[in-house]
Amino acid sequence: MFRTIGDGPALWESLLPPEVLRLPEELARVDALLDDPAFFAPFAPHFHPVLGRPKHRPAFRRAVKWRTGSEGRISALKRQYGWDRTRLDSTEGARTWAGYGILAHNPVKISTLAS
């Protein structure tokens, strides 16, 4: 986690004995290099200061919602229009089966939106 603001060690860290928390010499040198503020300065604007995870911009959130909606639509098509198994052999048959599923779903969706 890349945190710039923290409230001390985590609960699990406080339960560990001190000798477990001590880093070996090589890792301690790497840790000292990573503690340099100039090292993470280019990345700091992209991370939430307390949570430590990347900030999500509105475009990212829209993309996630679009993907979630697409997956929900596929799930509904699999349940309602038999997309879980194709009755036709080969890849071309699977494409045809999927196309007919969409063709059957579109009028239902349009009529629902129109009413």
Secondary structure as UniProt FT lines:
FT   HELIX           11..15
FT   HELIX           18..21
FT   HELIX           25..34
FT   HELIX           37..40
FT   TURN            41..43
FT   HELIX           44..46
FT   TURN            49..51
FT   HELIX           58..80
FT   TURN            83..84
FT   HELIX           90..114
//
